[in-house]
């Protein structure tokens, strides 16, 4: 099925309010992961969160492909999306004890999410997408079955079973051609962009949650405002012109199989470190708020530095996959410098957040400076005429 065919068949290719509502439930799962990491910043929790987030992100990406192929315009489609939302809600509620007593609930939620996704694709996405879904739906369900089995088995075996499920998910695009699934570039980019803006907003929520039990004074208020400034530059890095460029880059790929492959790497794999980076930074900022002008423990300082750096590296990879080279060196250099701020945080938490803000702002402003100068020169030339 080609994009023009899909446009003719579906009444709209804009992201619907129901899709945005769906995304809010998914973001709740990310908030749960952030809270879990903030409560115990250690290597074990980090590994568990990476594993759970990868499983969740794969299936969110699956729903982005789904609603790109068919708009939620009928009662049946909306009902099945609601079933998928229910699955994600169960997953979110199970996250705090997913590697403990609630592993079965996490597995059940993942299975429900997969079942709703498969039913919708096989029922509503058109004949070409139906044939494609016949290839990947059984593998998705196999992955979900492994997650459920791991949740029912002893806790010591859980990581192995869930890791196996993640391996199945990773190899699906290599085993099954996704070229038969429609990919409308504008809708696909907008859907992921809306998800990113909500996730970036989650870092601001983490700042607010960090004030629990903390006296609001000048020091804590300054740190909160600096955290907001860092969140703004998360937004700037992703949205200041790159959304339009990524839409054009994706739409310019005419071969459907190649376009599907690029979309998987750019919006699936490259977005994962960006989202995980925000989770890390958010967990770190929650630790930093009570510290203010005091030294920050290694885990909190490392979470903030590594989170911001990972976000920048992920976006640089995203641009490279789409063959958009502008801004890539700026992000990579900034990521390296941001990593070094971990040592600053061991001296002063507020100065570390200030350093992250200054590094990101400088890199992104330098990137945009030539364009701003050209725009100013053009305006002056037009005024002179």
C-alpha positions in Angstrom: 0.0 0.0 0.0 1.4 3.4 -0.9 1.0 6.6 1.0 -1.4 8.2 -1.6 -3.7 5.1 -1.3 -3.7 5.5 2.4 -4.5 9.2 2.2 -7.4 8.5 -0.1 -8.8 5.7 2.2 -8.3 7.4 5.5 -10.2 10.7 6.3 -7.2 12.3 8.0 -3.4 11.9 8.5 -3.2 14.3 11.3 -2.6 13.0 14.8 -6.0 12.6 16.5 -6.9 13.6 20.0 -7.4 10.0 20.8 -3.9 9.2 19.9 -2.6 12.0 22.1 -4.8 10.6 24.9 -3.3 7.2 24.3 0.2 8.7 24.6 -0.6 10.2 28.0 -1.1 6.6 29.4 2.3 5.6 27.9 4.0 8.6 29.4 2.6 7.5 32.8 4.7 4.3 32.4 7.8 6.5 31.8 7.0 8.6 34.9 6.8 5.3 36.9 10.2 4.3 35.6 11.6 7.7 36.6 10.3 7.5 40.1 11.6 3.9 40.5 15.1 5.0 39.4 15.1 8.1 41.6 14.2 6.0 44.6 17.2 3.7 44.1 19.9 5.0 41.8 22.0 1.9 41.4 23.2 -0.5 38.7 20.5 -3.1 39.3 17.6 -0.6 39.0 19.3 0.9 36.0 19.4 -2.5 34.2 15.8 -3.2 35.1 14.6 0.1 33.8 16.5 -0.2 30.5 14.9 -3.6 30.0 11.3 -2.5 30.8 11.6 0.8 28.9 12.8 -1.1 25.8 9.9 -3.5 25.9 7.4 -0.6 26.4 9.0 1.6 23.7 8.9 -1.2 21.1 5.1 -1.6 21.6 4.5 2.2 21.7 6.3 2.4 18.3 4.1 -0.4 17.1 1.0 1.7 17.9 2.5 4.7 16.1 2.8 2.5 13.0 -0.7 1.2 13.5 -2.4 4.6 13.7 -0.3 5.8 10.8 -1.9 3.0 8.7 -5.4 3.4 9.9 -7.1 6.4 11.7 -9.2 5.6 14.8 -12.4 6.5 13.1 -14.8 3.7 14.0 -16.2 2.4 17.3 -14.3 -0.9 16.9 -10.9 0.9 16.3 -11.4 3.2 19.2 -12.5 0.4 21.5 -9.4 -1.7 20.6 -7.1 1.4 21.2 -8.8 1.6 24.7 -7.9 -2.0 25.3 -4.3 -1.2 24.4 -4.4 1.8 26.8 -5.7 -0.5 29.5 -2.7 -2.8 28.9 -0.3 0.1 29.2 -2.0 1.2 32.4 -1.5 -2.3 33.9 2.1 -2.2 32.8 2.6 1.2 34.5 1.0 0.2 37.7 3.1 -3.0 37.9 6.5 -1.2 37.2 7.5 -0.5 40.9 7.4 -4.3 41.7 7.8 -5.7 38.2 10.9 -7.5 39.3 9.1 -8.6 42.4 5.6 -9.6 43.3 3.9 -7.9 40.3 5.9 -9.4 37.5 2.8 -11.3 36.4 0.8 -8.1 36.0 3.6 -6.5 33.9 3.5 -9.5 31.6 -0.3 -9.5 31.4 -0.3 -5.8 30.4 2.3 -6.4 27.7 0.3 -9.3 26.4 -2.9 -7.2 26.3 -1.1 -4.4 24.5 0.2 -6.9 21.9 -3.2 -8.6 21.4 -5.0 -5.3 20.8 -2.3 -4.2 18.4 -2.4 -7.4 16.4 -6.2 -7.5 16.2 -6.4 -3.9 15.0 -3.7 -4.5 12.3 -5.2 -7.7 11.1 -8.8 -6.3 11.1 -8.5 -2.7 10.0 -5.3 -1.8 8.2 -6.1 -2.9 4.7 -5.1 -6.0 2.6 -1.4 -5.1 2.1 -0.9 -4.3 5.7 -2.8 -7.4 6.6 -0.3 -9.6 4.8 2.6 -7.7 6.5 0.9 -8.1 9.9 0.6 -11.9 9.4 4.4 -11.9 9.4 5.2 -9.8 12.5 2.1 -10.3 14.7 3.0 -13.9 15.7 6.5 -12.7 16.6 5.2 -9.8 18.7 2.9 -12.3 20.5 5.8 -14.6 21.0 7.8 -11.8 22.6 4.7 -10.9 24.8 4.4 -14.6 25.8 8.1 -14.6 26.9 7.4 -11.5 29.1 4.3 -13.1 30.7 6.2 -16.4 31.3 9.1 -14.4 32.9 6.6 -12.6 35.1 5.1 -15.9 36.3 8.4 -17.6 36.9 10.8 -17.0 39.9 12.2 -13.5 40.1 15.8 -14.8 39.5 14.8 -15.9 36.0 12.9 -12.7 35.0 15.7 -10.7 33.4 16.6 -13.7 31.2 13.1 -14.2 29.9 12.5 -10.5 29.4 15.8 -10.1 27.7 14.9 -12.9 25.3 11.6 -11.1 24.5 13.6 -8.0 23.7 15.9 -10.0 21.4 12.8 -11.2 19.5 11.6 -7.7 19.2 14.9 -6.5 17.8 15.1 -9.1 15.1 11.5 -8.8 13.8 12.4 -6.1 11.3 15.2 -8.3 9.9 12.9 -11.3 9.6 9.8 -9.6 8.2 9.5 -6.9 5.5 7.5 -3.9 6.7 7.3 -2.3 3.4 3.6 -3.3 3.1 2.7 -1.1 6.1 1.8 2.4 5.1 4.0 5.2 6.4 2.8 8.7 6.0 5.7 10.9 6.9 3.9 13.9 8.3 1.7 11.9 10.7 4.6 9.7 11.8 6.9 12.6 12.6 4.2 14.5 14.3 3.2 11.5 16.5 6.7 11.0 17.7 7.2 14.7 18.2 4.1 14.9 20.4 5.3 12.0 22.5 8.7 13.7 22.9 7.2 17.0 24.0 5.2 15.1 26.7 8.3 13.2 27.8 10.3 16.4 28.0 7.5 17.8 30.1 7.9 14.9 32.5 11.4 16.3 33.4 9.6 19.4 34.6 7.2 17.4 36.7 10.2 15.7 38.2 11.5 19.1 39.3 8.2 19.7 41.1 8.2 16.3 42.7 11.7 16.9 43.9 10.3 19.7 46.2 8.5 17.2 48.4 9.6 17.9 51.9 12.0 20.7 50.7 11.8 24.3 51.8 11.2 26.7 49.0 14.1 29.1 49.2 16.3 31.0 46.8 18.8 28.2 46.4 16.2 25.5 45.5 14.2 27.9 43.4 17.3 28.8 41.3 18.1 25.1 40.8 14.5 24.5 39.7 14.7 27.3 37.1 18.0 26.0 35.8 16.4 22.6 35.4 13.6 24.2 33.4 16.2 25.9 31.2 17.8 22.5 30.5 14.4 21.1 29.6 13.9 24.0 27.2 17.1 23.1 25.4 15.9 19.5 25.2 13.0 20.9 23.3 15.2 23.2 21.2 17.5 20.4 20.1 14.5 18.3 18.9 12.0 20.9 17.6 13.9 24.0 16.4 13.7 23.2 12.7 14.5 19.5 12.8 10.9 18.3 12.8 10.4 19.9 9.4 13.7 18.5 8.1 13.0 15.0 9.3 9.5 15.1 7.7 11.1 16.1 4.4 13.8 13.5 4.7 11.4 10.7 5.5 8.9 11.8 2.8 11.7 11.9 0.2 12.4 8.2 0.5 10.2 6.7 -2.2 11.0 3.0 -1.7 8.6 1.8 0.9 10.8 -1.0 2.3 13.8 1.4 2.6 11.5 4.1 4.2 10.3 1.5 6.7 13.8 0.6 7.6 14.9 4.2 8.1 11.8 4.9 10.2 12.6 1.9 12.5 16.2 3.1 13.1 15.5 6.8 13.4 12.2 6.8 15.3 12.5 3.5 17.1 16.1 2.8 18.0 17.5 6.4 18.0 14.6 7.7 20.0 15.1 5.2 22.8 18.4 6.8 24.1 16.7 10.2 24.0 13.8 9.0 26.1 16.0 7.1 28.5 18.3 10.1 28.7 15.3 12.2 29.9 14.4 9.5 32.4 18.0 9.6 33.8 18.2 13.4 33.9 14.8 13.5 35.6 15.9 11.1 38.3 19.0 13.1 38.8 17.3 16.4 39.1 15.0 15.0 41.8 18.1 14.1 43.8 19.6 17.6 43.1 16.7 19.7 44.3 17.1 18.9 48.0 20.9 19.4 47.7 20.8 22.8 46.0 24.3 24.4 46.7 25.6 21.3 48.4 27.6 18.5 46.8 25.6 15.8 45.1 26.3 12.1 45.5 27.9 10.2 42.6 24.6 8.5 41.4 22.6 11.7 41.2 25.4 13.7 39.5 26.1 10.8 37.1 22.4 10.5 36.3 22.1 14.2 35.3 25.3 14.3 33.2 24.7 10.9 31.5 21.0 11.7 30.9 21.6 15.0 29.1 24.6 13.5 27.2 22.6 10.4 26.1 19.8 12.7 24.9 22.2 14.7 22.7 23.9 11.6 21.3 20.5 9.9 20.6 19.4 13.0 18.6 22.7 13.2 16.7 22.2 9.5 15.7 18.6 10.3 14.7 19.8 13.1 12.4 22.6 10.9 10.9 20.1 8.1 10.1 17.9 10.6 8.3 21.1 12.0 6.5 20.7 15.4 8.2 24.2 16.3 9.1 23.6 19.9 10.3 24.0 20.1 14.1 25.4 16.6 14.6 29.0 17.8 15.6 27.5 20.4 17.9 25.4 17.7 19.7 28.3 15.3 20.0 30.8 17.8 21.3 28.2 19.1 23.8 27.5 15.5 24.9 31.1 15.0 25.7 31.4 18.2 27.7 28.1 17.5 29.5 29.5 14.2 30.7 32.4 16.0 32.4 29.9 17.9 34.6 29.6 14.8 36.8 32.7 16.1 38.6 31.1 19.5 39.0 28.1 18.0 40.7 30.3 16.3 43.3 31.2 19.8 44.4 27.9 21.7 43.9 24.6 20.4 42.5 23.4 23.8 41.3 26.6 24.6 39.5 26.3 21.2 37.7 22.8 22.0 36.4 24.1 25.5 35.4 27.0 23.9 33.5 24.7 21.5 31.6 22.5 24.5 30.7 25.4 26.6 29.5 27.0 23.8 27.4 23.7 22.9 25.7 22.7 26.5 25.1 26.1 27.4 23.7 26.2 24.4 21.3 22.7 24.9 20.0 23.0 28.7 19.6 26.3 28.3 17.7 24.5 25.8 15.5 21.7 28.2 14.7 24.0 31.3 14.4 24.8 31.0 10.6 21.1 30.7 9.8 20.2 33.6 12.0 22.9 35.8 10.4 21.7 34.8 6.9 18.1 35.7 7.9 19.1 39.0 9.3 21.2 39.8 6.2 18.2 39.0 4.0 15.9 41.2 6.1 18.3 44.1 5.9 18.7 43.7 2.2 14.9 43.7 1.7 14.6 46.7 3.9 17.3 48.5 1.9 15.4 47.9 -1.3 
